[in-house]
Amino acid sequence: MSKRKPYFLIIAALCFSTIISLFLPFLHLPQQKGVTGDGYVIDTTLAALNSKVVKDVAKESGIPKSIVYNTAKNIVNGKDRQTIESRLKEEEYFIIDILAERMNEKVAELQEWGELDKRTFNYIDMIKLSASVIKDFEQDIISAYLVIITLIMTVVLSFVAGFWKLFNKKISSYKLVKIISLINIALSGLGLLCINAISIGALQVESFYKENFGIGFMFIAAINFLVLVIASIGNMHESWAGIVTFKMILKQKQLILMTLPFVAFVIIFYFLPLWGWIMAFQNYKPALKSNQVFVAWNKFQTLFSDVDFIMAFRNTIAMSLINLVLSFAFAIGFALLLNEVTNVKGKKLVQTISYLPHFLSWIIVAAIVRNVLSVDGGMLNDLLKSFGLIDSPINFFVNPKYFWWIIGFSVIWKETGWNSIIYLASITSINPDLYEAASIDGAGRFRKMIHITLPGIRSTILVLLIINLGMITNSGFEAQLQLKNDLIKSTAEVIDTYVLNKSFYHGADFSIGTAAGIFRSIISILLVSVSNRIAKAFGQERLY
């Protein structure tokens, strides 16, 4: 390419403009009652209670942390020794003196730092504030470290991208710029959340609103979004120069116009709703509308410490794996067998019958499953008794150990025929000459299936496997909702039903539901990416 397009100058200028963030505010602490001027006061007593003093004393003494914490709280609240001792066992009295000494030392240490002379912090101030939190407060240390890292890395990476694009003339240089811009956008979001975490943690802000966020990280994210857009346009322009012209595009304008409604549909119904993810970092209340309180990681901490969610996550993964294995085995096996049927009318009849259950609602399927597994006159219990395998009917909906398999085989009955369609279509693309050659060599039907048909649809199997691995955190919703009961909740509750209960029945906590949804999405993206990479490493067919 003889002449460089102006994109490199625009990208470099935008990257270097990140230096403006050094002079922008990153945090606005709220005005406190009773505090005049621009200062901000930290409650050193509360900070001392949340420091490592309680944890260290609990570890050294072997006394539960909750007891040590309550004792320390009584000490700083000025309770007399007799009152404090009345809540302890005699062998635990010794921690009173230890806690009193260490808490007084910690409070005195924090009093030197406990009053800030400002409420608005720019780039350098934010780094100093985070460093002070790490050194003095011993609370939200990880978030404080992440604030420092994100502040430094966003600026450094922007300058790296700017210099890289300024002095590198290759078209491939756009790739690094796009990667860096995506990383910076992610780091900016992470930085905002960590600032929020420090504020409601170490800095004791009771209600953190959007007005408390500075524009620093938002500016960096906006700049990097522009860099990403321009780098993408520049990459396409320079890559397609001389190959795709404006006249060629005009000739395809009808096709382009036809795609616009679908592009708009994807943007409106798939990408715009992602803005709702912000609810996971708020204590979302619909009545407050846009005036929501930000709570950083609190909802995720609540989620991962909830025994019910851990149970639901385990059940989801278990049922998904059962569905995945059985679905692949039955669908592929059914497609192979159906492909061997030579009678056209019989083949079509079997196909039609096998597809029909897919179109049944799970309400109907659940009713059929309940009737088949019923204690009174249930088909399965009658068969088991007639063969002498059981003496009395089994109540499948009372014992939790059966539920995963009930769901698995219900899904198989409903979806096997439908899932086999794509394999049957893939089989038709196999060269018939291969079967003729195998017949001449004396191969039977079984050997043809193993050595010709299965290798012929391997690429289809791998692509579908990668797609289904991405849905491993989605074991279904309707089936579990229709078939579960309180007696088998330990194996029947899945993430979807957990979210339903939390969002609408148990406290109407929409933020918890959103946090669970984000967690599922991240797991799905990671699984698809890893499985796709593994397929690429082994030279197999992959999704992208």
Steps between C-alpha positions, in 0.01 A plus 500: 500500500666819380313747710375463856143590582447770766358250751834453675517872585144507636559187708832627636347839588211333684735268688725785607197705607461256790749727680205734561373245753787599732315823569146359526313401820460129572300520824265745671434415864160619628452790742478375860261631759675705764819538292562849370711590199640254246633246750392143561524314834551126544357323805825358635320272746306330222815481287688334786222240538532416131878476513712188546500537880189285546617240250849477655369465856250234391776306327742526794243410766305237309174673595235545226532827309139600573562484876824700469327759281211548746747530787703762312178687417400507867847629594498790251139582599618553857326205668631415849708187554230317695253538212757379249596200715134401539493421128816289505606172650747520788782356288439778241544795740865546402410640157345809661836648600662400171219655295485817712872563449506425128176684422625813680827483307313460170260787573792728591677398179194567287428838662807639326339412167132508586423852376535585131544859393308452172207308354598500132798292383678522167740244346797554735276552804320173424827308492606655833159428655512136387854463634385639836213253512746216442741627763272624778150355468568135419154487338414463132869448432440307176271774370758765594775312315271464197428874499873575486559235231211618281600866532857431392431231238231691310733794440807285428313272258348800320846646442629160384215477248564857385872449438440156349257635241709811435814309402359171368378511140372143476130428475544238772586782745128572532452170684711604800330840513154339510606255770647781713188714459279209614729437798488868595120507482486194728759652738301825515187312606701304755652822633157658547378199696813494719465872579140427598619208720759715681245773557229284657763296685806675638366854450162410657276671244146394596333563162714516186318654203601552137586863586782368719681352199751734340529524123860373489440136415195591292718727287758223455229249403344745250838576338581131466158428353571760231842343442335158462246630247755694293752213510231260377400735218864566409582131501213420262578799278868415459442123473233537233669781307496406131287192573172656610410834346220746566341409165494135600328590826239703310429200279423300816286771661184290482665220697646747747159661553348157554747428780435827685181383677684191629797708616259738676322202659827362638608839634164581660420160650846355568746782565294785646356281779859440618475845659277330756809320633568814699224384740737231631715775651208691651251441778237528232156627598255562211333788686829695512525498119837654404594599857643158596759428770820333374633215717803379297560125551254451787239313296761262362636438852146428617444272202814288548445473876141380453472123555188489282687647203790256537246218507319639194829540313597138577161373382517710183842366402406141584176507300668681210774237478244218512292671229812568291629143506162333452385748232811449289498122540129454422478760220807370317397137552145568380629688192736213412227238533241708313748554217516123451123470443448440127120520494428867426143502634599320819795737549279808464242355739765434766647847451161668539414304814842573655467876432153537656604506871718806432187706434332402827503750785695400811172524692365209293830309512518543879147360534595198285818441705304519826245247371772262376685517834191505719480271803137413420478343157821651366630316192860474622409370846263243346774376265757476779257303717400269215866410441551445873758777532315676784254387766323832553461810279774762509398860567743668259397851607586452866859372477740776377744254339264427209429858389809564283431185300130576470588833339769340282277232351205741469718729288616198293143391429397852403802613296676196346308511174542874463871493585562227241392724209836677469689169508275354231561809287875467555492130400346589161816698414721187522617375159295185406807361319657435840217265592525320164875453541448367853235253375740368235757446776244295693405754768159454662260769617653523846854546367377766256342691789818481706757569229312724253190661650640597840828649362290676234293689759788558745523873419127542570532313830793717613331830413180398679704379798671841531164678477343271760795541737420872496153414632627277782367747758153481345353161588147619435227674693153378407571132568644564846226748587223259400647185659667621821354512849626593846594139585756484218612864502859397580539353151222681310593866557695648206637848434192608305257400775734653760493832310121480469461449875745773596368754250128459555420298811770531768557873547477603131877542469551565128869573554572145620328361191705725273823400678415133447433571132838671456674209671330256261595708196866520603517123558338438159739734316801338668383147417434584134836679466700222669330217309543690173871549575542131583333403171734739315807361680413146385426618146130419523195688375419798720230761547709804403 
